Amino acid sequence: MDTSSELATQTRVSSQSAKHEIDWDAYASQYDLLATNNPAYRENIELLREMIPSFDLPSNPRILDIGAGTGNFICALAQDLEGASFVHLDFDEEMNEVAKKKYEHAGIEKVEVHCCPASEAAYLAESFDLIVCINALYAIHPREDVLKRVRSWLKPNATFFVIDFGRQYKSLDWGKYILGNVLRERGLVECVRFFVSVFETARQNRRGAQGQADGLYWTHSTSEFGRTLEGAGFDVRHLSTCYREYCDLAVCRIR
Ligand SMILES: C[S@@+](CC[C@H](N)C(=O)[O-])C[C@H]1O[C@@H](n2cnc3c(N)ncnc32)[C@H](O)[C@@H]1O
């Protein structure tokens, strides 16, 4: 989709957006409880960590996380990359507050938290060695424009690592998967407690699913995902699915 048709889509869905937009504030306090109990989420973090050696990073890489949320990916990267400095970019204050506390607790000092929509972020050209974007691109508009700017922020040999939720969200399938995991690991009583605790998050996920159906959130096949990245000027070196086949994962360099 080019930028003009993307803008048209944005206009068309604007009347539905307030209704079906995910309320990230409401999500923030329960996000980590859900993430910790979701093995597929932990697998995504491990996928990134396993790929780090192939990124040829310098000893003091500068790393941007777009839609960084509660900071779990920066925390994981900080464990493996001692000399790294980070920029955490996310437009939601509550998610950022959770992340800031986590960075403080983990002793991660070289991190700047920028509260700003990705479309308004401005960084110097060629200023990052690695940019990651995990399950946020589907919500970012105008996507093509932001992707082109992301490309411009990368140093010549830098990497863009992106995972994106491309398939239609199925509440029942995810509910069974996560609750089944909690039941197996922690037993029935804890499972019921967990269900009550993440109720709001489950509600937000259902709104997200409706937002996908309305076209507010981008759904894509793996090949469409790859074509979009190539269209924005990336050389897609790796393209696969992850997160129980709901997500696409790409590792890109600049063309
Ligand atoms: C599903 S969460 C993913 C968080 C984190 N990347 C992770 O995987 O744990 C999506 C995040 O993207 C952020 N987000 C959504 N649209 C955004 C935008 N246009 N600009 C900046 N952040 C955005 C939300 O606030 C939320 O924290």
The ligand as an SDF file (V2000), in Angstrom:
LIG
                    3D

 27 29  0  0  0  0  0  0  0  0999 V2000
    2.1900   -4.8350   21.7680 C   0  0  0  0  0  0  0  0  0  0  0  0
    3.0960   -3.5370   22.5170 S   0  0  0  0  0  0  0  0  0  0  0  0
    4.7590   -4.1390   22.2620 C   0  0  0  0  0  0  0  0  0  0  0  0
    5.6980   -3.6100   23.2820 C   0  0  0  0  0  0  0  0  0  0  0  0
    7.1250   -4.1810   23.1970 C   0  0  0  0  0  0  0  0  0  0  0  0
    7.7210   -3.9180   21.9220 N   0  0  0  0  0  0  0  0  0  0  0  0
    7.0960   -5.6590   23.4830 C   0  0  0  0  0  0  0  0  0  0  0  0
    7.1810   -6.4550   22.5310 O   0  0  0  0  0  0  0  0  0  0  0  0
    6.9320   -6.0240   24.6460 O   0  0  0  0  0  0  0  0  0  0  0  0
    3.0030   -2.2160   21.3370 C   0  0  0  0  0  0  0  0  0  0  0  0
    3.6370   -0.9320   21.8410 C   0  0  0  0  0  0  0  0  0  0  0  0
    3.6950   -0.0220   20.7500 O   0  0  0  0  0  0  0  0  0  0  0  0
    3.3660    1.2680   21.2210 C   0  0  0  0  0  0  0  0  0  0  0  0
    2.8800    2.0440   20.0660 N   0  0  0  0  0  0  0  0  0  0  0  0
    1.7890    1.7810   19.3130 C   0  0  0  0  0  0  0  0  0  0  0  0
    1.6670    2.6920   18.3340 N   0  0  0  0  0  0  0  0  0  0  0  0
    2.7180    3.5560   18.4760 C   0  0  0  0  0  0  0  0  0  0  0  0
    3.1390    4.7100   17.7620 C   0  0  0  0  0  0  0  0  0  0  0  0
    2.4560    5.1620   16.7130 N   0  0  0  0  0  0  0  0  0  0  0  0
    4.2460    5.3530   18.1820 N   0  0  0  0  0  0  0  0  0  0  0  0
    4.9510    4.8950   19.2580 C   0  0  0  0  0  0  0  0  0  0  0  0
    4.5920    3.8200   19.9790 N   0  0  0  0  0  0  0  0  0  0  0  0
    3.4930    3.1360   19.5850 C   0  0  0  0  0  0  0  0  0  0  0  0
    2.3040    1.0240   22.3010 C   0  0  0  0  0  0  0  0  0  0  0  0
    2.2130    2.0980   23.2020 O   0  0  0  0  0  0  0  0  0  0  0  0
    2.8280   -0.2460   22.9460 C   0  0  0  0  0  0  0  0  0  0  0  0
    3.6580    0.0400   24.0360 O   0  0  0  0  0  0  0  0  0  0  0  0
  1  2  1  0
  2  3  1  0
  2 10  1  0
  3  4  1  0
  4  5  1  0
  5  6  1  0
  5  7  1  0
  7  8  2  0
  7  9  1  0
 10 11  1  0
 11 12  1  0
 11 26  1  0
 12 13  1  0
 13 14  1  0
 13 24  1  0
 14 15  1  0
 14 23  1  0
 15 16  2  0
 16 17  1  0
 17 18  1  0
 17 23  2  0
 18 19  1  0
 18 20  2  0
 20 21  1  0
 21 22  2  0
 22 23  1  0
 24 25  1  0
 24 26  1  0
 26 27  1  0
M  CHG  2   2   1   9  -1
M  END
$$$$
